[in-house]
Amino acid sequence: MERLEFGYSDNSYDKPGRTTRNKRKWREIESLKEKYRLKKELEELDWAGDFGSGDLEL
């Protein structure tokens, strides 16, 4: 029985730069999400009022 390989072509090649950029973008997005999640959590605990918007760096 033959094995089917989807998305495989002898003429195709991977672009390593593209995947690296995508991973970097997702890391940046996840970092921003974490920053806003932490800020929201601190606001719920009323600790965010003690810090200015520029004081909180992650």
MOPAC internal coordinates of N, CA, C and O (Angstrom, degrees):
PM7 1SCF
backbone

  N    0.0000 0     0.00 0     0.00 0    0    0    0
  C    1.4330 1     0.00 0     0.00 0    1    0    0
  C    1.5327 1   108.66 1     0.00 0    2    1    0
  O    1.2310 1   120.56 1   -42.23 1    3    2    1
  N    1.3019 1   116.54 1   137.77 1    3    2    1
  C    1.4575 1   120.44 1  -177.99 1    5    3    2
  C    1.5260 1   110.58 1   -83.24 1    6    5    3
  O    1.2310 1   121.95 1   -33.48 1    7    6    5
  N    1.2914 1   113.87 1   146.52 1    7    6    5
  C    1.4608 1   119.67 1   177.89 1    9    7    6
  C    1.5237 1   108.58 1   -94.20 1   10    9    7
  O    1.2310 1   120.61 1   -50.01 1   11   10    9
  N    1.3194 1   116.44 1   129.99 1   11   10    9
  C    1.4537 1   121.27 1   178.58 1   13   11   10
  C    1.5208 1   109.52 1   -93.58 1   14   13   11
  O    1.2310 1   121.03 1   -48.28 1   15   14   13
  N    1.3030 1   115.64 1   131.72 1   15   14   13
  C    1.4595 1   120.22 1   176.74 1   17   15   14
  C    1.5170 1   107.60 1  -118.87 1   18   17   15
  O    1.2310 1   120.81 1   -71.69 1   19   18   17
  N    1.3064 1   116.06 1   108.31 1   19   18   17
  C    1.4512 1   121.14 1  -178.61 1   21   19   18
  C    1.5224 1   110.01 1   -77.84 1   22   21   19
  O    1.2310 1   121.40 1   -40.90 1   23   22   21
  N    1.3303 1   114.92 1   139.10 1   23   22   21
  C    1.4493 1   119.89 1   177.57 1   25   23   22
  C    1.5134 1   114.15 1    77.69 1   26   25   23
  O    1.2310 1   119.82 1  -172.55 1   27   26   25
  N    1.3191 1   117.94 1     7.45 1   27   26   25
  C    1.4579 1   120.16 1  -178.87 1   29   27   26
  C    1.5149 1   109.10 1  -100.78 1   30   29   27
  O    1.2310 1   120.74 1   -46.80 1   31   30   29
  N    1.2932 1   116.18 1   133.20 1   31   30   29
  C    1.4541 1   121.65 1   177.43 1   33   31   30
  C    1.5220 1   107.88 1  -145.47 1   34   33   31
  O    1.2310 1   120.82 1   -37.06 1   35   34   33
  N    1.3129 1   116.04 1   142.94 1   35   34   33
  C    1.4629 1   119.88 1   179.07 1   37   35   34
  C    1.5213 1   111.65 1   -67.13 1   38   37   35
  O    1.2310 1   120.19 1   155.39 1   39   38   37
  N    1.3188 1   117.24 1   -24.61 1   39   38   37
  C    1.4582 1   121.21 1  -176.56 1   41   39   38
  C    1.5289 1   112.78 1   -91.60 1   42   41   39
  O    1.2310 1   119.80 1   174.80 1   43   42   41
  N    1.3027 1   117.99 1    -5.20 1   43   42   41
  C    1.4647 1   119.84 1  -177.05 1   45   43   42
  C    1.5309 1   110.67 1   -87.72 1   46   45   43
  O    1.2310 1   121.37 1   -24.03 1   47   46   45
  N    1.3121 1   114.98 1   155.97 1   47   46   45
  C    1.4582 1   121.32 1   176.29 1   49   47   46
  C    1.5206 1   108.45 1  -146.23 1   50   49   47
  O    1.2310 1   120.84 1   -28.10 1   51   50   49
  N    1.2984 1   116.01 1   151.90 1   51   50   49
  C    1.4625 1   121.38 1  -179.60 1   53   51   50
  C    1.5173 1   109.97 1   -86.49 1   54   53   51
  O    1.2310 1   121.32 1   -34.40 1   55   54   53
  N    1.3027 1   115.08 1   145.60 1   55   54   53
  C    1.4563 1   121.00 1   174.84 1   57   55   54
  C    1.5288 1   107.10 1  -104.72 1   58   57   55
  O    1.2310 1   119.69 1   -79.11 1   59   58   57
  N    1.3191 1   118.19 1   100.89 1   59   58   57
  C    1.4671 1   119.81 1  -174.78 1   61   59   58
  C    1.5230 1   113.63 1   -63.72 1   62   61   59
  O    1.2310 1   119.78 1   149.82 1   63   62   61
  N    1.3215 1   118.03 1   -30.18 1   63   62   61
  C    1.4565 1   120.58 1  -178.93 1   65   63   62
  C    1.5100 1   112.71 1   -66.24 1   66   65   63
  O    1.2310 1   120.68 1   145.06 1   67   66   65
  N    1.3130 1   116.31 1   -34.94 1   67   66   65
  C    1.4580 1   120.19 1  -177.77 1   69   67   66
  C    1.5283 1   111.40 1   -66.82 1   70   69   67
  O    1.2310 1   120.28 1   135.11 1   71   70   69
  N    1.3230 1   117.06 1   -44.89 1   71   70   69
  C    1.4623 1   119.31 1  -179.23 1   73   71   70
  C    1.5227 1   110.87 1   -66.89 1   74   73   71
  O    1.2310 1   120.40 1   144.85 1   75   74   73
  N    1.3204 1   116.84 1   -35.15 1   75   74   73
  C    1.4648 1   120.31 1   178.34 1   77   75   74
  C    1.5257 1   110.21 1   -64.73 1   78   77   75
  O    1.2310 1   120.27 1   137.17 1   79   78   77
  N    1.3317 1   117.09 1   -42.83 1   79   78   77
  C    1.4660 1   120.57 1   178.75 1   81   79   78
  C    1.5198 1   110.70 1   -63.79 1   82   81   79
  O    1.2310 1   120.75 1   138.05 1   83   82   81
  N    1.3389 1   116.17 1   -41.95 1   83   82   81
  C    1.4653 1   119.43 1   179.89 1   85   83   82
  C    1.5182 1   111.17 1   -62.92 1   86   85   83
  O    1.2310 1   120.38 1   137.37 1   87   86   85
  N    1.3281 1   116.88 1   -42.63 1   87   86   85
  C    1.4635 1   120.19 1   179.12 1   89   87   86
  C    1.5188 1   110.62 1   -63.71 1   90   89   87
  O    1.2310 1   120.42 1   139.55 1   91   90   89
  N    1.3299 1   116.81 1   -40.45 1   91   90   89
  C    1.4655 1   120.90 1   179.61 1   93   91   90
  C    1.5246 1   110.21 1   -63.70 1   94   93   91
  O    1.2310 1   120.63 1   136.80 1   95   94   93
  N    1.3407 1   116.41 1   -43.20 1   95   94   93
  C    1.4619 1   120.65 1   179.02 1   97   95   94
  C    1.5224 1   110.78 1   -60.91 1   98   97   95
  O    1.2310 1   120.51 1   134.97 1   99   98   97
  N    1.3413 1   116.63 1   -45.03 1   99   98   97
  C    1.4603 1   119.88 1  -179.44 1  101   99   98
  C    1.5184 1   111.27 1   -65.16 1  102  101   99
  O    1.2310 1   120.19 1   143.91 1  103  102  101
  N    1.3332 1   117.25 1   -36.09 1  103  102  101
  C    1.4680 1   119.34 1   176.56 1  105  103  102
  C    1.5210 1   110.75 1   -64.27 1  106  105  103
  O    1.2310 1   120.62 1   140.22 1  107  106  105
  N    1.3449 1   116.41 1   -39.78 1  107  106  105
  C    1.4604 1   120.24 1   178.05 1  109  107  106
  C    1.5235 1   110.86 1   -64.66 1  110  109  107
  O    1.2310 1   120.80 1   137.79 1  111  110  109
  N    1.3299 1   116.08 1   -42.21 1  111  110  109
  C    1.4585 1   120.95 1   179.13 1  113  111  110
  C    1.5217 1   110.50 1   -63.19 1  114  113  111
  O    1.2310 1   120.60 1   134.24 1  115  114  113
  N    1.3261 1   116.45 1   -45.76 1  115  114  113
  C    1.4690 1   120.22 1   179.11 1  117  115  114
  C    1.5242 1   111.08 1   -63.09 1  118  117  115
  O    1.2310 1   120.16 1   143.55 1  119  118  117
  N    1.3181 1   117.30 1   -36.45 1  119  118  117
  C    1.4596 1   121.33 1   177.98 1  121  119  118
  C    1.5286 1   110.69 1   -63.91 1  122  121  119
  O    1.2310 1   120.47 1   135.88 1  123  122  121
  N    1.3301 1   116.71 1   -44.12 1  123  122  121
  C    1.4612 1   120.24 1   178.15 1  125  123  122
  C    1.5261 1   111.47 1   -64.61 1  126  125  123
  O    1.2310 1   120.60 1   138.60 1  127  126  125
  N    1.3243 1   116.45 1   -41.40 1  127  126  125
  C    1.4669 1   119.91 1   177.63 1  129  127  126
  C    1.5244 1   110.68 1   -59.86 1  130  129  127
  O    1.2310 1   120.82 1   136.29 1  131  130  129
  N    1.3283 1   116.04 1   -43.71 1  131  130  129
  C    1.4648 1   120.54 1   179.88 1  133  131  130
  C    1.5283 1   110.85 1   -63.97 1  134  133  131
  O    1.2310 1   120.46 1   139.92 1  135  134  133
  N    1.3257 1   116.72 1   -40.08 1  135  134  133
  C    1.4662 1   121.08 1   179.61 1  137  135  134
  C    1.5271 1   110.69 1   -62.38 1  138  137  135
  O    1.2310 1   120.23 1   133.72 1  139  138  137
  N    1.3392 1   117.17 1   -46.28 1  139  138  137
  C    1.4557 1   120.32 1  -179.78 1  141  139  138
  C    1.5260 1   111.81 1   -70.03 1  142  141  139
  O    1.2310 1   120.26 1   146.81 1  143  142  141
  N    1.3437 1   117.11 1   -33.19 1  143  142  141
  C    1.4568 1   120.45 1   176.83 1  145  143  142
  C    1.5286 1   110.15 1   -64.74 1  146  145  143
  O    1.2310 1   120.64 1   136.69 1  147  146  145
  N    1.3281 1   116.38 1   -43.31 1  147  146  145
  C    1.4584 1   120.99 1   178.84 1  149  147  146
  C    1.5257 1   111.01 1   -65.27 1  150  149  147
  O    1.2310 1   120.56 1   138.08 1  151  150  149
  N    1.3282 1   116.53 1   -41.92 1  151  150  149
  C    1.4599 1   120.21 1   178.92 1  153  151  150
  C    1.5264 1   110.60 1   -61.65 1  154  153  151
  O    1.2310 1   120.49 1   137.11 1  155  154  153
  N    1.3251 1   116.66 1   -42.89 1  155  154  153
  C    1.4608 1   120.86 1   178.81 1  157  155  154
  C    1.5285 1   110.74 1   -64.38 1  158  157  155
  O    1.2310 1   120.76 1   138.06 1  159  158  157
  N    1.3176 1   116.15 1   -41.94 1  159  158  157
  C    1.4641 1   120.52 1   178.94 1  161  159  158
  C    1.5300 1   110.98 1   -62.90 1  162  161  159
  O    1.2310 1   120.44 1   138.60 1  163  162  161
  N    1.3234 1   116.76 1   -41.40 1  163  162  161
  C    1.4676 1   120.24 1   178.03 1  165  163  162
  C    1.5228 1   111.45 1   -66.08 1  166  165  163
  O    1.2310 1   120.52 1   143.10 1  167  166  165
  N    1.3407 1   116.61 1   -36.90 1  167  166  165
  C    1.4620 1   119.78 1   177.38 1  169  167  166
  C    1.5245 1   110.75 1   -64.08 1  170  169  167
  O    1.2310 1   120.60 1   141.91 1  171  170  169
  N    1.3330 1   116.46 1   -38.09 1  171  170  169
  C    1.4632 1   120.01 1   178.32 1  173  171  170
  C    1.5233 1   111.16 1   -64.82 1  174  173  171
  O    1.2310 1   120.44 1   148.62 1  175  174  173
  N    1.3273 1   116.76 1   -31.38 1  175  174  173
  C    1.4626 1   121.52 1   178.90 1  177  175  174
  C    1.5268 1   112.12 1   -89.78 1  178  177  175
  O    1.2310 1   120.54 1   179.97 1  179  178  177
  N    1.3359 1   116.57 1    -0.03 1  179  178  177
  C    1.4651 1   123.88 1  -178.06 1  181  179  178
  C    1.5216 1   112.64 1    62.23 1  182  181  179
  O    1.2310 1   120.39 1  -151.62 1  183  182  181
  N    1.3181 1   116.86 1    28.38 1  183  182  181
  C    1.4597 1   120.59 1   175.60 1  185  183  182
  C    1.5187 1   111.33 1   -95.88 1  186  185  183
  O    1.2310 1   120.25 1   161.46 1  187  186  185
  N    1.2984 1   117.12 1   -18.54 1  187  186  185
  C    1.4588 1   120.32 1  -176.74 1  189  187  186
  C    1.5234 1   111.25 1   -69.60 1  190  189  187
  O    1.2310 1   119.90 1   155.66 1  191  190  189
  N    1.3238 1   117.80 1   -24.34 1  191  190  189
  C    1.4528 1   120.91 1   179.72 1  193  191  190
  C    1.5161 1   112.65 1   -65.87 1  194  193  191
  O    1.2310 1   120.35 1   158.20 1  195  194  193
  N    1.3256 1   116.94 1   -21.80 1  195  194  193
  C    1.4581 1   121.16 1  -179.84 1  197  195  194
  C    1.5249 1   112.52 1   -78.73 1  198  197  195
  O    1.2310 1   120.25 1   163.48 1  199  198  197
  N    1.3171 1   117.14 1   -16.52 1  199  198  197
  C    1.4584 1   121.85 1  -176.73 1  201  199  198
  C    1.5157 1   110.08 1  -111.61 1  202  201  199
  O    1.2310 1   120.83 1   -34.17 1  203  202  201
  N    1.3274 1   116.01 1   145.83 1  203  202  201
  C    1.4479 1   120.47 1   171.61 1  205  203  202
  C    1.5172 1   109.42 1   -80.31 1  206  205  203
  O    1.2310 1   120.17 1   -12.51 1  207  206  205
  N    1.3188 1   117.28 1   167.49 1  207  206  205
  C    1.4638 1   119.86 1  -177.57 1  209  207  206
  C    1.5243 1   111.74 1   -64.89 1  210  209  207
  O    1.2310 1   119.86 1   150.90 1  211  210  209
  N    1.3257 1   117.87 1   -29.10 1  211  210  209
  C    1.4580 1   120.71 1   179.97 1  213  211  210
  C    1.5191 1   113.92 1   -89.54 1  214  213  211
  O    1.2310 1   120.51 1   168.49 1  215  214  213
  N    1.3274 1   116.62 1   -11.51 1  215  214  213
  C    1.4644 1   120.45 1  -177.79 1  217  215  214
  C    1.5158 1   113.38 1   -75.44 1  218  217  215
  O    1.2310 1   120.23 1   152.54 1  219  218  217
  N    1.3041 1   117.17 1   -27.46 1  219  218  217
  C    1.4586 1   121.78 1  -174.69 1  221  219  218
  C    1.5194 1   109.64 1   -90.03 1  222  221  219
  O    1.2310 1   120.94 1   -75.87 1  223  222  221
  N    1.3274 1   115.80 1   104.13 1  223  222  221
  C    1.4588 1   121.05 1   178.11 1  225  223  222
  C    1.5038 1   109.21 1  -119.13 1  226  225  223
  O    1.2310 1   121.22 1   -41.17 1  227  226  225
  N    1.3236 1   115.26 1   138.83 1  227  226  225
  C    1.4586 1   120.01 1   177.13 1  229  227  226
  C    1.4939 1   110.02 1  -114.82 1  230  229  227
  O    1.2310 1   120.10 1   180.00 1  231  230  229

